[in-house]
């Protein structure tokens, strides 16, 4: 176990030096990354023994799901740190794949929380870190670091929410139609309607779902449809889009979509979407 302590000290000192110009936030991020790295190393020590990280694809697929999730998450974290904590969609996808295999995978949960925090998506950071905290020994160094992160992210999320409330509400009246009749294979499809902030988080601020049998239809997207602290308000620039699918909101092959509409919101807004193959 001595090597894990040395790993934690080395990672922390290196990150503190790199982030020394960012003040208290730099210290927080350094501590959180160290907690994630140490938590992952502990898991490796206790569960994986002498597995090599350079496993072939065949050997990787032969591992139990939890162990495969660890290897994938560790590879993504190594790349994330090698890029000075700059995460592109490929890295995020690897972490999410690890969570699909093991929803309690601590490295993936901790790293996605860090990515969300640094993207100012504080509510999402709280969600990931809360899930991670449930996997850590109470009172441990890692648990204490994550608790500090959750507290800081919660404070910022609440502050953002209070500021948004002062801006008032916006309503999008959305008329949705089909470009052509749906085939029999899509008779039971679901229509998802979203509004996302332009140049913001890819996660929708507000969303609705309805069966394709209700189209054509006019619905309202408002803060009553908010997701995880999202809010639309006058002055916010959003992208309104829709998807007809037999899968979930992330989409599958053969989905119908409409051309996204970008607008800067007033108090009341009208948008038309036509979904087609």
C-alpha positions in Angstrom: 0.0 0.0 0.0 3.0 2.3 0.3 3.1 2.8 -3.4 -0.4 4.2 -3.4 0.6 6.9 -0.8 3.6 7.8 -3.0 1.3 8.0 -6.0 -1.1 10.3 -4.2 1.7 12.6 -3.0 3.4 12.7 -6.4 0.1 13.5 -8.2 -0.9 16.2 -5.6 2.5 18.0 -5.6 2.5 18.0 -9.4 -1.0 19.3 -9.7 -0.5 22.0 -7.1 2.5 23.3 -9.0 0.7 23.2 -12.3 -2.4 24.9 -10.8 -0.6 27.3 -8.5 -1.9 30.4 -10.4 -5.6 29.4 -9.9 -5.7 30.1 -6.1 -8.2 28.1 -4.0 -10.0 26.6 -7.0 -6.7 25.2 -8.2 -6.0 23.6 -4.9 -9.6 22.2 -4.9 -9.2 20.6 -8.3 -5.8 19.2 -7.5 -7.2 17.6 -4.3 -10.1 16.1 -6.2 -8.0 14.7 -9.0 -5.7 13.2 -6.4 -8.7 11.6 -4.6 -10.0 10.2 -7.9 -6.5 8.8 -8.8 -6.0 7.3 -5.3 -9.5 5.9 -5.2 -8.9 4.2 -8.6 -5.6 2.8 -7.5 -7.1 1.4 -4.3 -9.7 -0.3 -6.4 -7.0 -1.7 -8.7 -5.0 -3.0 -5.7 -8.0 -4.7 -4.0 -9.7 -6.1 -7.1 -7.4 -6.4 -10.1 -4.1 -7.6 -8.6 -1.4 -7.9 -11.3 -3.6 -7.2 -14.4 -1.6 -5.2 -17.0 -3.1 -2.0 -18.3 -1.8 -2.9 -21.8 -4.4 -5.7 -22.2 -5.4 -6.6 -25.8 -9.0 -6.0 -26.9 -9.7 -9.7 -26.7 -8.4 -10.0 -23.1 -10.2 -6.8 -22.1 -13.5 -8.1 -23.3 -12.9 -11.3 -21.4 -12.7 -9.5 -18.1 -15.7 -9.3 -15.8 -17.7 -6.1 -16.4 -16.5 -4.2 -13.3 -12.9 -4.9 -14.0 -13.3 -4.0 -17.7 -14.9 -0.7 -16.5 -11.9 0.0 -14.3 -9.4 -0.5 -17.2 -11.4 1.7 -19.5 -11.8 4.4 -16.9 -8.1 4.3 -16.0 -7.1 4.7 -19.7 -9.5 7.6 -20.1 -8.1 9.3 -16.9 -4.5 8.8 -18.1 -5.4 10.6 -21.3 -7.3 13.3 -19.5 -4.4 14.1 -17.2 -1.9 13.9 -20.1 -3.9 16.6 -21.8 -3.7 18.9 -18.8 -7.4 18.2 -17.9 -8.7 19.0 -21.3 -11.4 16.5 -22.1 -12.9 16.1 -25.6 -16.0 14.0 -26.4 -13.9 10.8 -26.9 -12.6 11.0 -23.3 -16.1 11.7 -22.0 -17.5 8.8 -24.0 -14.9 6.4 -22.5 -15.9 7.5 -18.9 -19.5 7.0 -19.8 -18.8 3.6 -21.3 -17.1 2.6 -18.0 -20.3 3.7 -16.1 -22.5 1.7 -18.4 -20.4 -1.4 -17.4 -20.3 -0.4 -13.8 -22.5 2.5 -12.6 -20.5 2.8 -9.4 -17.0 3.1 -11.1 -15.2 5.6 -8.9 -12.6 6.8 -11.4 -15.3 7.6 -14.0 -17.6 9.3 -11.5 -14.9 11.4 -10.1 -13.4 12.4 -13.4 -16.8 13.3 -15.0 -17.5 15.4 -11.9 -14.2 17.3 -12.4 -15.0 17.8 -16.1 -18.5 19.1 -15.2 -17.1 21.4 -12.4 -14.5 22.9 -14.7 -17.2 23.4 -17.4 -19.3 25.3 -14.7 -21.9 22.6 -14.8 -22.1 22.5 -11.1 -25.3 20.5 -10.7 -23.9 17.7 -12.8 -20.7 17.8 -10.8 -22.7 17.3 -7.6 -24.6 14.4 -9.1 -21.4 12.5 -10.1 -19.5 13.2 -6.9 -22.4 12.2 -4.7 -22.6 8.9 -6.5 -18.8 8.5 -6.1 -18.9 9.4 -2.4 -21.3 6.5 -1.7 -18.6 4.1 -2.9 -15.8 5.5 -0.6 -15.0 4.6 3.0 -16.5 7.2 5.3 -13.9 9.5 6.8 -11.2 8.5 4.3 -9.0 11.1 2.7 -10.7 10.6 -0.6 -14.2 10.9 0.9 -13.3 14.1 2.7 -11.9 15.6 -0.5 -15.0 14.7 -2.5 -17.3 16.1 0.3 -15.4 19.5 0.0 -16.0 19.3 -3.8 -19.7 18.6 -3.4 -20.1 21.5 -0.9 -18.3 23.9 -3.3 -20.2 22.8 -6.4 -23.5 23.0 -4.5 -22.8 26.5 -3.4 -22.0 27.6 -6.9 -25.1 25.8 -8.3 -27.3 27.5 -5.8 -25.7 30.9 -6.5 -26.2 30.4 -10.3 -29.8 29.3 -9.7 -30.5 32.4 -7.6 -29.1 34.7 -10.3 -31.1 33.0 -13.0 -34.3 33.4 -11.0 -33.8 37.1 -11.1 -33.8 37.0 -14.9 -37.4 35.8 -15.1 -38.9 33.0 -17.2 -39.3 32.3 -20.9 -41.7 30.1 -22.7 -41.1 28.5 -26.1 -44.3 27.6 -28.1 -43.1 24.8 -30.3 -45.1 23.5 -33.2 -43.9 20.0 -34.3 -45.0 18.2 -37.5 -43.8 15.3 -39.6 -42.3 15.7 -43.1 -44.0 12.5 -44.2 -46.1 9.6 -42.9 -44.2 7.4 -40.5 -43.6 3.7 -41.5 -45.0 0.9 -39.5 -41.6 0.4 -37.8 -41.9 3.9 -36.2 -45.6 3.7 -35.2 -44.6 3.3 -31.5 -41.7 5.8 -31.6 -41.2 8.6 -29.1 -40.6 12.2 -29.9 -38.1 14.1 -27.7 -38.0 17.9 -27.8 -35.1 19.9 -26.3 -33.7 23.4 -25.8 -29.9 23.6 -25.1 -27.8 26.7 -24.3 -25.7 27.7 -27.3 -22.0 27.4 -26.3 -23.0 25.9 -23.0 -23.4 22.4 -21.6 -24.6 19.7 -24.2 -27.2 18.7 -21.6 -30.6 20.1 -22.4 -32.0 22.9 -20.2 -35.6 21.9 -20.8 -37.1 18.8 -22.5 -40.4 17.2 -23.3 -41.3 13.7 -24.6 -44.5 12.6 -26.3 -45.7 9.7 -28.5 -45.4 10.2 -32.3 -49.2 9.5 -32.5 -49.8 13.0 -31.0 -48.1 14.8 -34.0 -48.7 17.3 -35.4 -48.9 19.2 -32.1 -48.1 22.5 -30.5 -46.5 22.3 -27.0 -44.8 24.6 -24.6 -41.3 24.3 -23.4 -40.8 26.2 -20.1 -39.0 25.9 -16.8 -41.6 23.4 -15.7 -39.8 21.1 -18.1 -36.3 21.9 -16.6 -33.7 19.2 -16.2 -31.3 19.2 -13.3 -31.4 22.9 -12.4 -31.7 24.0 -16.0 -33.6 27.3 -16.7 -34.5 29.3 -19.8 -34.9 33.0 -19.5 -35.1 36.2 -21.7 -31.8 37.0 -23.3 -30.5 33.4 -23.3 -29.5 32.0 -26.7 -30.7 28.4 -27.2 -30.8 25.7 -29.8 -34.3 24.1 -30.1 -34.3 20.6 -31.7 -36.3 17.4 -31.8 -35.8 13.7 -32.4 -38.2 10.9 -33.3 -36.7 7.6 -32.2 -37.6 4.0 -31.1 -34.6 4.3 -28.6 -33.8 6.8 -25.9 -33.1 10.5 -26.1 -29.5 10.0 -27.1 -30.7 8.5 -30.4 -30.3 5.5 -32.6 -29.7 4.7 -36.2 -32.8 5.5 -38.3 -34.0 8.4 -36.2 -35.9 11.3 -37.7 -34.7 14.8 -36.7 -35.5 18.4 -37.5 -33.2 21.3 -38.5 -32.2 22.9 -35.1 -33.5 26.4 -34.6 -31.2 28.9 -32.8 -32.8 31.9 -31.2 -32.2 34.5 -28.4 -35.2 34.2 -26.1 -37.8 36.8 -25.3 -40.4 36.2 -22.7 -42.6 34.4 -25.3 -41.2 32.7 -28.3 -42.6 30.6 -31.3 -40.7 27.9 -33.1 -41.6 25.4 -35.8 -39.9 22.0 -36.3 -40.5 19.5 -39.0 -39.1 16.0 -38.3 -38.0 13.8 -41.2 -35.6 11.0 -42.0 
